[in-house]
Amino acid sequence: MPDKGTNFVSHLTELRQRLIHSLIFLAILFIVCYFFSDYIYGFLVEPYAEAVKDDSVERRLIFTALQETFLTYLKVSFFAAFFATSPYFLIQIWKFIAPGLYKHEKKAIMPYLVLTPILFLLGGMLVYYLIMPLAIKFFLSFESAGLNTSLPIQLEAKVNEYLSLVMKLIFAFGLSFQLPIVLSLLARIGLIDAKFLKERRKYVVVIIFGTAAILTPPDPITQIGLAIPLLFLYELSILSVSLIESKNLKREREKENA
């Protein structure tokens, strides 16, 4: 019978191999994405282009440092590669933990592995198709033609700052949309229950709006755009936790009657 030390070392070796494979896959995708960075850039800048296409002013994105565009393309390529690699990372994590799980535990965890990238994608889509266009229109509303001032105020957006903002918001919304996953897992291991979540709803509202203020730019559009979906997801989490509790209670009654 192998001792615990041998098993522990073998698990660490397997974990290291899976991490190395994941990083190699990420590096390969990063190189591939760099060759297509122009197309990725075009995709990420589309919300801005759509928001200003009817303006009378000719719009452009500028850079003020020689290396800025090159570094921005690297950043965009890594963003796209990491986004595309996330499901592969989840698969590697699943393959590592699955052998140590019982059949019913595998059945319980599988939906979360499927829902995690889906919720992240939904958060990103909300930013891309709704939040960013509204935020751009909001920021552009502060431009001035110079009628009441000596000089006009006109946006000359930097390409690095714009793309950094878009990527930051996509990650912020994507991660925030994991709230139901986190709360459901905590409920499964018995750390929280539906009553706990309901009693602390008013505190959670304050925390959500505070978190939205930290993760997003200081404007009401993006802050409210993140806070409202999170409040909806919190209520959805309460429903999910209630269902988990009902299933656990039903399972316990079946065991008692068996």
C-alpha angles and dihedrals in degrees: 000000000000115000123241093252092059091048091049093051091048090051091050090049091051091047091050091050092050091048091049091050090049093050091048090051089049091050092050092049090047091057091046092048091050090061088053096039092116090060093044089049090050091051094050094045093050095092089056093045091050093047094053102032093103095046119117089223118083106242129208142160116240138197124208102192128062094233096040099095093044092051090045091055089050090050092048091048092051091047092053092043093050091047091051093043096052095088089050090052090052091050091052091049089049093050090050098051100031097079090059095051131090120238094258090048091053089049090051096048099042095077090055092053089053096043096047097072091036093056091044090052091049090052091051092048091051089055095044100045103031118009100046097048090049093045092049091051089048094051093044090054088074093064116115129208090212097248093127097029135051093246132032120244111227132169117247100176119203113231093224094050094046095049092043089054093050094048092045091052093047091052093043093051093040093052093042090054088064088076096104090049093052095045093046091052091049088052092051092056091046101249095120139015138196092266090054091052094046094049092052097044094111092052091047091055090058092045092049094051090045091050091047090052091053098044098044136052117274096269130106095233098065094033094053090038089061099036098053096052089046091053089050091048090049090055088046088052091055089054091047092050090049090054091049091051091049091051092048091049091049091050092051091051091050090052091050092050093046 
